[in-house]
Amino acid sequence: MKDIILKPGSFLEVISSPKAVTGAMPGASMEKFVVNLLKSPTCCAKYVSLTKGTVTQATSIATGVTLSQPSGVITTVSLTTAANTTESAFTVTNSYVKADSIIIANVQGYSGTTGFPVTLVEDIVAGSFKILVRNVHNAAALNGTLSISFVVM
């Protein structure tokens, strides 16, 4: 099997058969083509690789971040979220996000030893989305930083 690597600015031009070309030209975006391909039960793709970036949050958990990549990792400030509590949402500004985008976000890493952090995505609009962090542990507070990975589809 072959890896599929998406690069910004790649488009499909359909003539007699699809071929990958770059540049701002008419045609279906490569990303939409691959997403539809992966939906197919006969798909032969094993891995999809998206351009990704990283950003570290400053000041507080409510401080927004900017990361304009189709995927990435956000490192939060150190959290002390009490048990069964949701933090204020922080905004992720990202030029790849459209109003109908699907955002998948997950806790990739946690430096703490107590609590159980989870993420929720809300308020998806063109250019941004919000991430909520919740401590679902019933007794212990969070005590560290999170690495939150996301992908924009």
N, C-alpha and C positions, 0 to 999 in steps of 0.2 A: 504494500500500500504506500501511497505517497502522502506527504504532509501538504496541507493547503496553507499558504501564508498570504494573509491579506495585507496589502499596503495601501495607505491613504492615496486616493486619486486613481485607483485601478477601476476600470470599467470593462464591460463586455460589449463587444460589437458583434451583432449577429449578421453574418452575410450568408455563406453556405454552411458554415459551422462556426461555433463560438471560438473566439480567440481573445486572449487578455491583451489589453493595450492600456497605456496610461495617458493622463491628461484630461482636461475638462471637455468632454465630448458627449454627444447624445448616446444614450444606451442605459442598460440596467446596471446599477452599482454592483461591483463584485461582491460586496458584503451581503446584499440581498440575494444574489444568486447562490452564494454558499449556504446561507441560512435555509433557503428553500431546498437546496440539494440535501442538506443534512436532515430535513424533515422526511425525505423519501426513504421508505423501508428498504430500498435496494441500494442505498448510498454506500459507496466504497471508501469514503473518507474515514480515517482513523483519528486524526488529530486536526484541530484548527488552531492556528497561531495568530493572535492579534497583536498589533503594536501596543505596548503598554508603557506606563509611566509610574512614577512614585511621587508622593507629596507628604510632608509632615505638617500636621496641624499645629498652630501656635496659640498661645494664650489660654483658651478654655475649650471644652467640648462643644460649645455653641459657636465657635469660630469657624466660618466657612473656609473651604479650600477650592483651589482652581486646578484642574487637571484635565486638559483637553486631549485625551487619547481614548480609543475605543475600549480599553481596559486599563486597570491600574491597581495600585495598592496605596491606601491611605493609612498613615501611622498617626494615631490620636495622641493627645496629651494624656498624662497619667490620670486615670479615673478612680474615683472613690464612691461610685454609685452604690447606694444602699440596696439591700435585698428587696426584691419585688418592686423595683423602681425603674422608670424610664427617664433617661436624660432628655434635655431639650434637643430638638433636631438640629443638625448642622447642614448647610447647603453645600453641595458639590456643583461648582460651575464647570460645565463641560460642553464644548461646541458640537460634539457628536450626538448629543441628546436632542431628540425631537419629541413633540407632545405625545406621539404614539409609541415611543420607544419602550422596550422592556429592559429593565435594569435588574441585574442579579447581583446582590451584594452579600458577602458572607464574612464571618470572622475567620481570618486565616491564621492568626496567631494572637496569643495573649501572654503578656509577661508576668501577670499576677498569679497568685497562688490560691486566692479565695474568690467566691462569686462565680457566676456563670453568664458571660456576656453573649447576647444575640443581637442581630441587626434587623431592622425593618426599613424598607424603602417607601417613601411617600412623596406626594406633590411633584410628580414628573411633569415638567413643562419644557418647552423648547429652550435649550441652553442650560438646564439645571435639574437637579433632583435633590431630595433631602434624605438623610440617613438618621434614623433613631437608634440609639443604643439602649438596650434593656438588660438589666441584671435579673435573670429569672431564678436565681438561687433564693430559697425561702429563709435563709438565716444569715448569710455572709455578704459583706460588701465587696465590690471590686477593689483591686489594689494594684493596678498596673496599666500599661498602654495596650492598645489593640492595633493589630494590622488588619485592615478591612480591605478585602479584594472585591473588585466589581468588574462587570462587563456590561457594555451598552449594546443592545441588539435592536 
